[in-house]
Amino acid sequence: MSFAFHPEALAEYEEAALHYASISPNLATRFIACMESAIGEIVKQPLAGALLEQDIRRRLPRVFPYAVLYTVESDDVLILAVMHCHRQPGYWRHRVSESP
């Protein structure tokens, strides 16, 4: 199984990595490794993520206050959001109908 990012989710991921890089390059490296590990776990077991609503699932990476929100398509996983957990919930919902 493969995965793809919704364009806005990829922008969120990059923005978060840049934020951590501005604090410390090592912190950014840890953030990226943590997120890549979470995405790898999603790809291996896509149905293991907590069901948030309808077919949207959530995976909480360790250490950092982010959630990976995704849907399982026929042959791949679509990552809808790399959401900071302190951000307003539901801001990403419009992406479900806009999925590429």
C-alpha positions in Angstrom: 0.0 0.0 0.0 1.2 3.5 -0.8 0.3 6.9 0.6 -0.3 10.4 -0.7 -0.7 13.8 1.0 -3.5 16.2 0.4 -1.6 19.4 -0.8 -2.7 21.2 2.4 -1.6 18.4 4.6 1.8 18.3 3.0 2.1 22.1 3.6 1.2 21.6 7.2 3.9 18.9 7.6 6.5 21.1 6.0 5.5 24.1 8.1 5.8 22.1 11.3 9.2 20.7 10.3 10.4 24.3 9.5 9.0 25.5 12.9 11.0 22.8 14.7 14.1 23.5 12.6 13.9 27.2 13.6 14.2 26.0 17.2 16.8 23.3 16.7 17.9 21.2 13.7 18.0 18.1 16.0 14.4 18.8 17.0 13.3 19.0 13.4 15.1 15.7 12.7 13.3 14.1 15.6 9.9 15.5 14.4 10.4 14.2 10.9 11.5 10.7 12.1 8.5 10.6 14.4 6.1 11.5 11.6 7.7 9.1 9.1 7.4 6.3 11.7 3.7 7.1 12.2 3.1 7.2 8.4 4.9 3.9 8.0 2.7 2.3 10.7 -0.4 3.7 8.9 0.7 2.2 5.6 1.4 -1.2 7.3 -1.9 -1.3 9.2 -4.2 1.3 7.8 -7.3 0.2 9.7 -5.5 0.3 13.0 -5.9 4.1 13.4 -8.7 5.3 15.6 -11.9 5.9 13.6 -12.7 9.6 14.0 -15.8 9.9 11.9 -17.2 8.1 8.9 -14.0 6.8 7.1 -11.5 9.3 8.6 -8.9 7.7 10.9 -6.4 9.3 13.2 -2.9 8.2 14.2 -1.1 10.0 17.1 2.6 10.1 16.6 4.7 9.7 19.8 6.1 12.8 21.6 4.9 15.6 19.3 1.4 17.2 19.7 0.3 16.3 16.1 -2.2 13.9 14.6 -2.2 12.4 11.2 -5.7 12.2 9.8 -6.2 10.0 6.8 -8.6 7.9 4.7 -8.1 4.5 3.3 -8.7 4.4 -0.4 -8.7 1.2 -2.5 -5.0 1.0 -3.1 -3.5 3.7 -1.0 -3.8 6.0 2.1 -4.7 9.7 1.6 -3.3 11.9 4.4 -5.8 14.7 4.8 -4.1 16.6 7.6 -1.0 16.8 9.8 -2.9 18.6 12.5 -1.5 20.2 15.6 -3.7 18.9 18.4 -4.2 22.4 19.9 -5.6 23.8 16.7 -9.3 24.3 16.1 -10.7 20.8 15.5 -12.5 20.2 12.2 -10.6 22.9 10.2 -9.6 20.2 7.7 -13.1 18.7 6.9 -13.4 20.5 3.6 -10.5 18.5 2.3 -12.6 15.3 2.3 -14.7 16.6 -0.6 -11.7 18.2 -2.3 -9.5 15.0 -2.3 -7.3 14.9 -5.4 
